[in-house]
Amino acid sequence: IVDMGAYEFGSTLAIISDCDDDYLSDSCEIALAIEQDCNANGVPDTCDLIAEVSNDCNLNGIPDACDIADATVLDCNSNSIPDSCDIAEQYEADCNDNGIPDLCDVSSLASPDVNGNNVPDECEEACDGDVNNDLLVTVVDLLSLLAAWGPVGNHAADINKDGQVDVNDLLDLLAAWGPCP
């Protein structure tokens, strides 16, 4: 039997973890709320971060997993990285600068994506032949072009911008048929 003062346990020695070397056991620091352990792994969050057991991409001193779990930050694509960090590190695009990855904007229906390319429509420009600016060249555009046939001023159906809607514009529209690139 080893005499360890308050830690005398017969022939088995108790291993007391003190990851930050402040002479207080990790379990006591957590129990007394001196240190947080948001992921309940028995190690203070500060030590998790120092040992790089947990990530803290936004440098707020709280493991990312805990920020996500308590909804302090969003992780709409469920990749365990806060959206703000996905965007800052350019893992995800945010073409409309709303702080939400484009794929999440589209999948949540917060932004329309008529052509199905996972880029919010507000970030794309209409293409030649897309008279109604819906990012698709369809029969609706063809009918608009036919309705505007003849001399025009500035009109979306005048695809080649020559001042009149004619067969050249019709051919341009037909060549662009389908989703805008």
C-alpha angles and dihedrals in degrees: 000000000000119000106229098161108234091004099063107138106163112257095339117086118218115231109218114197118216104166095175095045095232094131092250117108116245091236091054092047090052095043092049091046091240086126129025124232102186095168092049095230094133093250122103113252092239089059092046089055095045091049089045090236086130130032126234105184094167092049095229094134093251123104112254092236089059093046088053094044093053092041093242085133132020127244102181095168093049095231093132091247118108111249091238089059093044088056097041092050090044093239086129131029123237103185095170094047094232095132093250123105112252093239089057092047089055099040092049089049089237086126125031120237105189096171093047098233094127092245115116110251092233087068095054131074123225115257130230109290094027095115096170096043096237092129091247129093104216143141088288089064091045091054091048090051092050091048090055095046115147135029113352137167115223105342132155090229089062091085096172092043095231095133098258138071107231145135092300090060090046091054091048090051093049091048090055095047115147133024118353112252 
